[in-house]
Amino acid sequence: MNIERIKTGARMSQAVIHNGTVYLAGQVGKPGEDVAAQTRTILAGIDALLAEAGSSKEHILQATIWLASMDDFAAMNAEWDAWVPAGHAPARATGESALATPDYRVEIIIIAAQAA
């Protein structure tokens, strides 16, 4: 069994690849920014991690999005909708949850296929 880990630390890896599937750790933005800015930062980080893992946003299978407040749903969606390529929307769930610190407004978890 081949498992590849990317940006591994003592507690977690930012990405794990197994059998052509890429699993990203929950990605967060810069503490204290508004939800739109945090979402843009997260999406740029997702692009970079997926590229390093041999994938891209066109290959995302599933996204799980946690918001500190559902009041931020529209602002997060505006950034998400501008980022997701037409015809490549993944399966997605969004919920409200207390995040690691009150400075985080959004966290996004991605599962993607590696590019062929």
Secondary structure, 3 states (H helix, E strand, C coil): CCEEEEEECCCCEEEEEECCEEEECCEECCCCCCHHHHHHHHHHHHHHHHHHCCCCHHHEEEEEEEECCHHHHHHHHHHHHHHCCCCCCCEEEEEECCCCCCCCCEEEEEEEECCC
